[in-house]
Amino acid sequence: MSRSRKPVAGKGAGAHAGAPAKRTAPDLAQVRAQIDEIDLRIQELIGERARWAQQVGKAKGPLKAAVDYYRPEREAQVLRRIIDRNDGPLSDAEIVRLFREIMSACLAQQQPLKIGFLGPNGTFSEQAARKHFGHSAHGLPLASIEEVFTEVESGNADFGVVPVENSGQGTIQVTLDMFLTSKARICGEVELRVHQYLLSRSGQLADIERVYSHPQSLAQCQAWLRQHLPKAERVPVSSNAEAARRARNADDAAAIAGEAAGHVYHLKAVAGPIEDRPDNTTRFLVIGRELFPPSGNDRTSLLVFVKDQPGALYEVLRPFAEHGVSMNRIESRPSHQGLWQYAFFIDFEGHVEDAPVRAALAELERHAAQVRVLGSYPLAIV
């Protein structure tokens, strides 16, 4: 039995039947006119949004500082809705970045927020601060993580951004230790994909005899360094931007840092990215001076001092399991309150105002020597 054959386009008398219509290229002038019209509408809407943001300031009353207008839970809710509505072609990360900048500029009409971070300019901490607060906030580069806490507590900075853990190298201990004595509260978190570059003045690998970087970054790139610069001296410094600042002064020196530091200190990229793990990510905490209401998708961080008795850790963990509260992380540190006494840092899902969390904390407080809520805050958004 023979099969009937469909006509082949371009062959025979019926070639035109069912053939796709020829696609006409768009007129460039018309496309540009449409873009200009859209730009006009966008600008008008941004102006309208900024005017309504001014009304928020008037509604809250006179003489309010910038920090009094900033609501991280409200911002998180807005950004989540933006992600839910996003149908492309821009990625979620790109659309969130655009709206963060709009919100940052609108908030800065009252007064720019002052954000402390581990400096100098060009660090990953600065990138995390800009990712979270936008470029209209006023950045305060500080000399150490300890100083970030101090400036936030004193009110010289409205908020601070500090690294707390890396996906490959683990916890930044100095940040955890600061919470043992600091009154700062956690009010946000930022996840930053970290790409490390080898930067130098000459841009030549053969010239490099020593490499400056933060200890965490040196550890993140140790396999690459063993393979490509096995004889180079590794010099730990306070930040990657400080490494770049030092490397700009000699042809035989290099820094491991982000591309931003290379631009700030006019260094050439010798190689990169050179981090050993392709998923290298650092989590940062946003610290402030108060707790904020729930956003609907939150994390809580606790500091728990345990009693010196058998089963103490079990009594700390049991209330979370019994009340269905999911723990994300637990880590012990010397409590600084006595020899061989420890405190536990615990992260779990939910907000302190959630009923299961309230119940778990009430039971926990009966068994622990001390429970301190470090913060309940929105989960990181892309």
C-alpha positions in Angstrom: 0.0 0.0 0.0 1.5 3.2 -1.1 1.6 6.3 1.2 0.5 9.7 0.0 3.3 12.3 -0.1 2.9 15.8 1.2 4.0 18.5 -1.3 7.4 19.8 -0.7 7.6 23.6 -0.4 9.2 25.2 -3.4 8.5 22.2 -5.7 5.6 21.7 -8.0 2.5 23.8 -8.7 1.1 23.5 -5.2 4.2 24.7 -3.5 2.6 27.9 -2.3 -0.2 26.1 -0.4 0.4 25.9 3.3 3.8 27.6 3.1 4.7 29.9 6.0 4.3 33.5 5.3 7.4 35.4 4.7 8.4 37.2 7.9 8.9 40.9 7.3 11.7 42.6 9.2 10.5 45.3 11.6 11.0 48.8 10.7 13.9 50.1 12.9 12.5 53.6 13.1 9.2 52.3 14.4 10.9 50.0 16.9 12.9 52.9 18.3 9.8 55.1 18.4 8.1 52.4 20.5 11.0 52.2 22.9 11.1 56.0 23.3 7.4 56.0 24.1 7.8 53.2 26.7 10.8 55.0 28.2 8.6 58.1 28.6 5.9 56.1 30.4 8.5 54.4 32.6 10.0 57.7 33.6 6.5 59.2 34.4 5.6 56.2 36.5 8.9 56.3 38.4 8.3 60.0 39.1 4.8 59.2 40.3 6.2 56.4 42.6 8.8 58.9 44.0 6.0 61.4 44.8 4.0 58.7 46.6 7.1 57.7 48.5 7.3 61.3 49.7 3.8 61.0 51.0 5.0 58.1 53.2 7.5 60.5 54.8 4.7 63.1 55.4 2.5 60.4 56.9 5.1 59.4 59.4 5.6 62.9 60.6 8.4 65.5 60.7 12.0 65.1 61.8 12.2 61.3 61.0 15.6 59.9 60.2 16.1 57.8 57.0 16.2 54.6 59.1 12.7 55.2 60.3 11.3 54.9 56.8 13.1 51.7 55.9 11.0 48.6 56.3 12.8 45.4 55.2 9.7 43.2 55.6 7.7 45.5 53.3 10.6 45.6 50.7 10.8 41.8 50.7 7.1 41.5 50.1 7.3 43.9 47.2 10.2 42.1 45.6 8.6 38.7 46.0 5.5 39.9 44.1 7.7 41.3 41.4 9.4 37.9 41.0 6.0 36.2 40.9 4.8 38.5 38.1 8.0 38.2 36.1 7.4 36.5 32.7 10.8 37.5 31.2 12.8 38.1 29.1 14.7 39.6 32.0 15.8 37.1 34.7 14.4 37.4 38.3 17.8 38.7 39.4 17.9 41.4 36.9 14.3 42.6 37.5 14.9 42.6 41.3 18.1 44.6 40.8 16.2 47.2 38.8 13.4 47.6 41.4 15.8 47.7 44.3 17.5 50.7 42.7 14.1 52.4 42.2 13.2 51.8 45.8 16.6 52.9 46.9 16.3 56.2 45.0 12.8 56.8 46.3 13.9 56.2 49.9 16.9 58.5 49.6 14.6 61.4 48.9 14.1 61.7 52.6 17.8 61.1 53.5 20.1 58.3 52.2 20.6 55.4 54.5 24.1 55.1 56.0 25.4 51.5 55.5 28.6 50.3 57.1 30.6 47.5 55.6 34.1 46.0 55.7 36.2 48.3 53.6 38.0 49.8 51.8 35.9 50.3 48.7 35.8 47.4 46.3 35.2 44.6 48.8 32.6 41.8 48.4 31.0 43.3 51.5 30.4 46.5 49.6 28.9 44.5 46.7 26.6 42.8 49.2 25.6 46.2 50.7 24.8 47.6 47.2 22.9 44.5 46.2 20.7 44.8 49.3 20.3 48.6 49.7 21.0 49.9 46.1 23.4 52.6 45.0 21.4 55.5 46.5 22.4 54.5 50.0 25.5 56.1 51.5 28.3 53.5 52.0 30.6 53.7 55.0 33.7 51.6 54.4 35.1 50.5 57.8 38.4 48.9 58.9 37.0 45.7 60.5 33.9 43.7 61.1 34.1 44.7 64.8 33.9 48.4 63.7 30.8 47.7 61.6 29.1 46.4 64.7 30.3 49.4 66.8 29.1 52.0 64.2 25.7 50.4 64.0 25.3 50.2 67.7 26.3 53.9 68.2 23.9 55.1 65.5 26.7 56.4 63.2 25.5 53.8 60.7 21.9 53.0 60.1 22.7 49.4 59.1 25.7 47.2 58.6 26.6 44.3 56.3 28.9 41.6 57.6 29.9 38.2 56.1 28.8 35.2 58.2 29.5 32.1 56.2 30.9 30.8 52.9 29.6 27.8 51.0 33.1 26.3 50.9 35.0 27.6 53.9 32.3 27.7 56.5 31.7 30.3 59.2 33.4 33.6 59.6 34.0 33.2 63.4 34.6 36.9 64.2 31.1 37.7 63.1 29.5 35.1 65.4 31.7 36.1 68.3 30.6 39.8 68.0 27.0 38.7 68.7 28.1 37.4 72.1 28.5 40.9 73.4 26.9 43.2 70.8 23.3 44.5 71.0 23.0 44.6 67.2 20.0 42.8 65.7 19.9 40.9 62.4 17.3 42.4 60.1 18.2 40.9 56.7 20.5 38.5 54.8 22.2 38.7 51.4 23.6 35.8 49.3 26.4 36.9 47.0 27.9 34.6 44.3 31.7 35.3 44.7 34.1 35.2 41.8 37.7 35.6 42.7 40.3 37.1 40.3 44.1 37.3 40.4 44.9 41.0 39.8 48.2 42.7 39.4 49.7 45.9 38.0 51.5 44.3 35.1 49.0 41.6 34.3 51.7 39.0 33.9 51.7 35.8 35.9 55.5 35.3 35.6 56.1 38.6 37.5 54.2 37.5 40.7 56.2 36.6 43.8 53.6 37.3 46.5 49.8 37.3 46.7 47.8 39.4 49.0 44.2 38.5 50.0 41.8 38.0 52.9 42.4 34.6 54.6 39.0 33.3 53.4 39.8 34.1 49.8 43.2 32.5 50.0 41.5 29.4 51.2 38.9 29.5 48.5 41.6 29.6 45.8 44.3 27.3 47.4 44.1 24.6 44.7 44.6 27.1 41.9 47.5 28.7 43.8 49.2 25.4 44.3 49.0 24.7 40.6 49.8 28.1 39.1 51.8 29.9 41.8 53.3 27.2 44.0 56.3 29.3 45.1 54.5 32.6 45.6 54.3 33.9 49.1 50.7 34.2 50.4 50.1 37.2 52.6 46.8 37.5 54.5 45.3 41.0 54.9 42.1 42.5 56.4 40.1 42.5 53.1 40.4 41.8 49.4 40.2 45.5 48.6 43.1 46.1 51.0 45.0 43.4 49.1 44.3 45.2 45.8 45.4 48.5 47.3 48.8 46.9 48.3 49.2 45.1 45.0 49.0 48.3 43.0 52.4 49.4 44.4 54.6 46.7 42.9 54.9 44.6 39.8 55.9 41.5 41.7 52.7 41.5 43.8 49.2 40.4 43.1 45.9 40.4 44.9 43.0 37.9 44.9 39.8 40.0 44.9 36.7 40.7 42.9 36.6 42.5 39.6 35.2 45.6 41.3 38.4 45.9 43.3 40.5 45.7 40.1 38.5 48.6 38.7 38.9 50.7 41.8 42.6 50.2 42.1 43.4 50.1 38.4 44.7 46.5 38.3 44.7 44.1 35.4 43.1 40.7 35.6 45.8 38.0 35.3 43.4 35.1 35.6 39.9 34.4 36.8 37.6 33.3 38.1 40.0 31.2 40.1 37.9 30.0 43.0 38.2 26.2 43.6 34.4 25.7 43.9 32.2 26.8 41.0 29.3 27.5 43.4 31.3 29.7 45.7 28.8 31.8 47.6 29.0 34.0 50.7 26.1 34.8 53.0 26.0 38.2 54.6 23.9 39.5 57.5 22.3 42.9 57.6 22.6 44.2 61.2 20.6 47.0 62.7 19.2 48.1 66.0 15.6 46.6 66.1 13.5 43.7 65.2 11.0 44.0 62.4 7.6 42.4 61.7 7.2 39.2 59.7 7.4 39.3 55.9 5.8 35.9 55.4 9.0 34.0 54.5 11.5 34.6 57.3 14.4 33.1 59.2 15.2 33.5 62.9 18.6 33.5 64.5 19.1 32.6 68.2 21.9 32.7 70.6 21.4 30.0 73.4 23.6 29.7 76.5 23.2 26.2 77.9 23.3 25.0 81.5 26.2 22.8 82.4 24.3 19.5 82.9 23.8 16.2 81.1 21.4 16.3 78.1 21.7 20.1 77.8 22.0 20.1 74.0 19.1 17.6 73.7 16.8 20.0 75.7 17.8 22.8 73.4 16.9 20.9 70.2 13.8 19.0 71.5 11.3 22.0 71.4 12.0 22.7 67.8 11.2 19.1 66.7 8.1 18.9 68.9 6.6 22.1 67.5 7.5 21.4 63.9 10.1 24.2 63.5 12.7 23.4 60.9 16.3 24.2 61.9 18.7 25.3 59.2 22.0 25.6 61.2 23.5 25.1 64.6 27.0 26.0 65.7 28.8 26.2 69.0 31.2 28.9 70.2 33.0 29.5 73.5 30.6 31.6 75.5 33.3 33.9 77.0 31.4 33.4 80.3 33.6 30.8 81.8 36.1 28.0 81.1 34.7 25.3 78.7 31.3 26.9 78.6 29.6 27.2 75.2 26.9 29.1 73.4 24.9 27.8 70.4 24.0 29.9 67.4 20.8 28.5 65.8 19.1 29.4 62.6 15.6 28.1 61.9 12.6 28.8 59.6 9.9 31.2 60.7 9.5 34.5 62.6 9.3 35.0 66.4 5.7 36.1 66.0 4.7 32.8 64.4 2.7 30.6 66.8 4.9 27.4 66.5 8.1 29.5 67.0 6.6 31.2 70.1 5.7 27.9 71.6 9.2 26.4 70.9 10.9 29.4 72.4 8.8 29.4 75.5 9.7 25.8 76.2 13.4 26.4 75.3 13.7 29.2 77.8 12.7 26.8 80.7 15.8 24.6 79.9 18.5 27.0 78.7 20.5 29.4 80.9 19.8 32.2 78.5 18.0 32.7 75.1 18.7 35.8 73.0 16.8 36.4 69.8 19.4 37.9 67.4 16.8 38.6 64.7 13.8 37.5 62.7 14.3 38.6 59.1 13.3 38.0 55.4 15.1 35.2 53.6 17.6 36.4 50.9 15.9 37.2 47.6 17.9 36.1 44.5 
